[in-house]
Amino acid sequence: MNLFKQLTGAVLLVAITITACKKPSDANDENEHEAINKMVLTFSRPGSANLVFIAEDPDGDGGQPPSRVDTIRLVAGQTYSANIQFINIVNGVEKDLTPSIVAQGRSHEVFYVPSGVQLTITKTDRDLSGFPIGVSTSWQSGPVALGSVLIKLMHKTGIKGPNDSPDLGHSDLQLPMPLRLN
Protein backbone atom coordinates (compact mmCIF):
# COMPACT_ATOMS: atom_id res chain seq x y z
CA MET A 1 0.00 0.00 0.00
CA ASN A 2 2.82 2.38 0.87
CA LEU A 3 4.46 1.73 -2.56
CA PHE A 4 1.10 2.46 -4.25
CA LYS A 5 0.85 5.83 -2.46
CA GLN A 6 4.41 6.72 -3.43
CA LEU A 7 3.83 5.84 -7.11
CA THR A 8 0.53 7.72 -7.17
CA GLY A 9 2.20 10.76 -5.59
CA ALA A 10 5.06 10.64 -8.10
CA VAL A 11 2.68 10.41 -11.08
CA LEU A 12 0.59 13.28 -9.71
CA LEU A 13 3.71 15.41 -9.15
CA VAL A 14 4.92 14.79 -12.72
CA ALA A 15 1.46 15.64 -14.13
CA ILE A 16 1.30 18.89 -12.16
CA THR A 17 4.84 19.84 -13.21
CA ILE A 18 4.12 19.21 -16.91
CA THR A 19 0.87 21.17 -16.75
CA ALA A 20 2.46 24.05 -14.84
CA CYS A 21 5.33 24.35 -17.33
CA LYS A 22 3.15 24.39 -20.41
CA LYS A 23 3.25 27.74 -22.16
CA PRO A 24 -0.22 29.31 -22.12
CA SER A 25 -1.89 29.85 -25.47
CA ASP A 26 -2.34 33.56 -26.01
CA ALA A 27 -4.34 34.81 -28.98
CA ASN A 28 -2.21 37.96 -28.93
CA ASP A 29 1.14 36.13 -29.01
CA GLU A 30 3.07 37.85 -31.80
CA ASN A 31 5.15 34.72 -32.38
CA GLU A 32 2.06 32.84 -33.50
CA HIS A 33 0.20 33.66 -36.71
CA GLU A 34 -1.44 31.95 -39.63
CA ALA A 35 0.65 30.47 -42.41
CA ILE A 36 1.43 32.78 -45.30
CA ASN A 37 0.46 31.01 -48.50
CA LYS A 38 0.02 33.94 -50.89
CA MET A 39 2.14 37.01 -51.51
CA VAL A 40 1.15 39.96 -53.71
CA LEU A 41 3.61 42.62 -54.89
CA THR A 42 2.05 45.78 -56.37
CA PHE A 43 4.25 48.29 -58.21
CA SER A 44 3.24 51.80 -59.26
CA ARG A 45 4.88 54.74 -61.00
CA PRO A 46 3.37 58.01 -62.21
CA GLY A 47 1.64 57.80 -65.57
CA SER A 48 1.54 53.99 -65.65
CA ALA A 49 -0.93 51.30 -64.66
CA ASN A 50 -0.16 49.32 -61.51
CA LEU A 51 1.80 46.10 -61.99
CA VAL A 52 0.78 43.14 -59.82
CA PHE A 53 2.86 39.99 -59.29
CA ILE A 54 1.73 37.00 -57.23
CA ALA A 55 3.30 33.98 -55.59
CA GLU A 56 1.10 31.23 -54.15
CA ASP A 57 2.19 28.27 -52.04
CA PRO A 58 -0.92 26.42 -50.82
CA ASP A 59 0.89 24.47 -48.08
CA GLY A 60 2.93 27.48 -46.92
CA ASP A 61 6.71 27.77 -46.52
CA GLY A 62 8.39 24.38 -46.98
CA GLY A 63 6.63 21.23 -48.16
CA GLN A 64 5.55 21.27 -51.79
CA PRO A 65 6.91 23.89 -54.22
CA PRO A 66 4.77 26.98 -54.88
CA SER A 67 1.91 26.50 -57.34
CA ARG A 68 2.41 29.99 -58.84
CA VAL A 69 5.37 32.34 -58.96
CA ASP A 70 5.05 35.25 -61.38
CA THR A 71 8.09 36.79 -63.03
CA ILE A 72 8.43 40.39 -61.85
CA ARG A 73 8.72 42.49 -65.03
CA LEU A 74 9.87 46.09 -64.64
CA VAL A 75 11.14 48.71 -67.06
CA ALA A 76 14.91 49.24 -66.77
CA GLY A 77 16.08 52.59 -65.42
CA GLN A 78 12.81 53.46 -63.65
CA THR A 79 11.73 54.11 -60.06
CA TYR A 80 8.69 52.29 -58.66
CA SER A 81 6.77 52.48 -55.41
CA ALA A 82 5.95 48.97 -54.23
CA ASN A 83 3.82 47.38 -51.55
CA ILE A 84 3.73 43.76 -50.50
CA GLN A 85 0.78 41.86 -49.02
CA PHE A 86 1.03 38.62 -47.05
CA ILE A 87 -2.14 36.54 -47.23
CA ASN A 88 -3.43 33.39 -45.56
CA ILE A 89 -5.95 31.36 -47.55
CA VAL A 90 -8.07 28.73 -45.80
CA ASN A 91 -10.98 27.01 -47.56
CA GLY A 92 -10.92 29.63 -50.31
CA VAL A 93 -11.19 32.54 -47.85
CA GLU A 94 -8.35 35.09 -47.97
CA LYS A 95 -7.17 36.89 -44.85
CA ASP A 96 -4.68 39.75 -45.27
CA LEU A 97 -2.00 39.32 -42.59
CA THR A 98 -0.14 42.48 -43.61
CA PRO A 99 -1.86 44.83 -41.10
CA SER A 100 -0.89 42.57 -38.18
CA ILE A 101 2.70 42.29 -39.47
CA VAL A 102 2.89 46.11 -39.66
CA ALA A 103 1.28 46.44 -36.20
CA GLN A 104 3.98 44.07 -34.90
CA GLY A 105 6.64 45.95 -36.87
CA ARG A 106 9.14 45.91 -34.01
CA SER A 107 9.26 42.12 -34.47
CA HIS A 108 9.22 41.87 -38.29
CA GLU A 109 11.22 43.02 -41.27
CA VAL A 110 10.89 42.22 -44.96
CA PHE A 111 14.13 41.82 -46.91
CA TYR A 112 14.60 41.91 -50.67
CA VAL A 113 17.85 40.35 -51.91
CA PRO A 114 18.41 40.89 -55.67
CA SER A 115 20.62 38.52 -57.66
CA GLY A 116 21.85 38.95 -61.24
CA VAL A 117 20.30 42.42 -61.64
CA GLN A 118 21.17 45.96 -60.61
CA LEU A 119 18.35 46.95 -58.31
CA THR A 120 18.24 49.36 -55.37
CA ILE A 121 15.38 48.68 -52.95
CA THR A 122 14.72 51.20 -50.18
CA LYS A 123 12.31 50.48 -47.32
CA THR A 124 10.02 53.48 -46.88
CA ASP A 125 8.01 52.42 -43.81
CA ARG A 126 9.14 52.36 -40.17
CA ASP A 127 8.12 50.69 -36.93
CA LEU A 128 7.52 52.60 -33.67
CA SER A 129 11.27 52.52 -32.94
CA GLY A 130 12.05 54.08 -36.33
CA PHE A 131 13.48 50.83 -37.76
CA PRO A 132 12.55 49.67 -41.29
CA ILE A 133 9.67 47.24 -41.88
CA GLY A 134 9.83 46.75 -45.66
CA VAL A 135 6.13 46.38 -46.53
CA SER A 136 6.34 49.68 -48.44
CA THR A 137 9.41 50.17 -50.62
CA SER A 138 10.94 52.12 -53.48
CA TRP A 139 12.62 50.13 -56.30
CA GLN A 140 15.17 51.77 -58.62
CA SER A 141 15.81 49.41 -61.53
CA GLY A 142 19.16 49.26 -63.30
CA PRO A 143 19.93 48.26 -66.91
CA VAL A 144 18.23 45.47 -68.88
CA ALA A 145 18.90 42.15 -67.10
CA LEU A 146 17.41 38.85 -66.00
CA GLY A 147 17.79 37.66 -62.42
CA SER A 148 15.76 37.18 -59.27
CA VAL A 149 14.89 38.74 -55.95
CA LEU A 150 14.71 36.71 -52.75
CA ILE A 151 11.90 37.94 -50.50
CA LYS A 152 12.31 37.13 -46.81
CA LEU A 153 9.92 38.01 -44.00
CA MET A 154 12.02 37.74 -40.86
CA HIS A 155 10.68 37.47 -37.31
CA LYS A 156 13.00 39.33 -34.91
CA THR A 157 11.31 39.72 -31.53
CA GLY A 158 13.59 41.65 -29.17
CA ILE A 159 16.58 41.69 -31.55
CA LYS A 160 15.59 44.09 -34.34
CA GLY A 161 17.92 46.97 -35.13
CA PRO A 162 18.20 49.74 -37.74
CA ASN A 163 20.56 47.96 -40.20
CA ASP A 164 20.03 44.23 -39.68
CA SER A 165 21.29 41.45 -41.90
CA PRO A 166 18.62 39.50 -43.83
CA ASP A 167 19.71 36.44 -41.83
CA LEU A 168 19.02 37.84 -38.34
CA GLY A 169 16.01 36.19 -36.69
CA HIS A 170 13.94 33.34 -38.04
CA SER A 171 12.19 33.21 -41.38
CA ASP A 172 8.39 33.42 -41.54
CA LEU A 173 8.65 33.33 -45.34
CA GLN A 174 11.47 32.95 -47.85
CA LEU A 175 10.68 32.94 -51.56
CA PRO A 176 12.77 33.73 -54.65
CA MET A 177 10.90 35.41 -57.52
CA PRO A 178 12.27 35.69 -61.07
CA LEU A 179 12.89 39.29 -62.13
CA ARG A 180 13.24 40.75 -65.63
CA LEU A 181 14.29 44.32 -66.30
CA ASN A 182 13.28 45.26 -69.88
N, C-alpha and C positions, 0 to 999 in steps of 0.2 A: 504493500500500500504506500509506503514511504517513497519507493522508487517511482510509482505512478504519479504522486504529487510533484516530485522533482521534475519528471519529464513534462508533465502538464504545465508547470510553472515556466520551464525553459521554452517550450513552444509558444506560450502566451507572451513571454518577454521578447522573443524573436519577432512575433507578429506585430507587437506594439512598436518595436524599433523600426521595422520596415515601413509601417504605416506612418510613423512620425517623421521619417526621413524623406518620404515621397514629396517631391516638389508640387505645390498646389497648382492647379490649372487656373490660369488667369486669362480671361478674355482680352485683357488689355496688354498682355505680354508682347512687347515689341519684337521678341525673338521668334514668335510664332505667327505665321500668316499663311494664307492659301498659296498653293503652287502657282507659279507663273507659267502659263502655257500658251500665251500669245503676246507678241510685242509689236507695237505699231510705231513707226518713225514717220513723222510728218515734217516736210521741208517747205519753207516758203521764202520767196524773195519778191521785192516790188515788181509789179508788172507781169508776173507769171502766175499760172495756176499752181495750187499746192501739189506737191508730190508726196505720195503715200507708199510706204514699203512695209511689208508685213512678214513676220516669222511666226510660225505656229508649230508647237510641239505638244501634241495632245497629252502625253504622259509626263510632261514637265522635264526639268533638267535631268539628264541621265536617261537610262533606259533606251527606248527606241530613238532613231534619228528623227529630226523634225520632219513634219509632213509638208511644210512649205517654208521656203526661205527665198524671198525676193532678192534680186540683184539691185542694189542701190545705184541709180543712174543719175548723175549730176553733171552739169555743164562745167567744163574746166575753166579755171580762172574767175569763179564767181563766189559770192558770199551768200550763205543761206542761214536763216533762222530755223532751228529744228527743235521739235519736242518729241519726247518718247513716252509711250503709254505702256504700262505693264498690266496685263489682263489675266484673270482666272476664268476659265470656262468650265462649268459643271452642268451636265445635262442640257447643253445648248444655251445656257444662260450665262451671259458675260458680266463679270464684275470688274470694274476698273480699280486696280489696287494702287494706282499712281498717287491719289490724294493721301492715302495712309503712309506711303513711302516718303512723300514730301513732308507730311506732318511729323514723321519720325526721322527727319533729315539729319539730326545729329548722330544717327546710327546707320545711315546709308550714304553711298556715293556711287554714281554711275561713271564707269570709265569707258573710253573709246580708244582703242589701240589700232591705228592704221598700219597696214603692211602693204608694201609694193606700190604705194601712191604717196604723193605729196599732199598732205591734208592737215590743216591746223584746226583743231576743235577746241573752243573755249567755252567753259561752263559759265552760264550767265545767271544762274540762280544760287541762292545761299541759304544755309540753315540759320537757326537762331544765334549760333556762335560766329557767323560770318564765314563759315567754311563752305566750299562748293558742294552742290548736290549732283548736278549733271542731268536733270530731267529736261531743262531748257538749255540750249547750246547755240553757238554760232559756228558754222563750218565754212572755212575758206579753202576752196579747192585749188589744187595746183594744176600742172599741165596734164594733157591727155594721158591716161594710164589705166591699167587694169590691176586690181588688187583686192584687198578685203579690209574690213574693220571688225575687230573683236569687241563685242559689247559685253561688259561685265557689271552686274549690280552686286556691289560688295556690302556686306553687313559688318559694321564696325563699332558696335556698342562700347562706349567708354574709351576707344582708342583713336577716334577720328581726329585728324589734324588738317592744317591748311594746304599741305602739299604732299599728300600721301601717295605711295606707290600703288599701282593697280592690284598688287598682290597682298596688301595689308587687309586683314580680316578674313571672313569666309564668304564664299560666293553663293549668292541667292540665285544667280543666273549668269551663264557664260555662253555666248553664242557668236560665232563668226558669221558675218554677212558679206557676200561678194559685193565689190564696189567698182563701178566703171565711171571714169571721168571722160566725157566726150568733148 
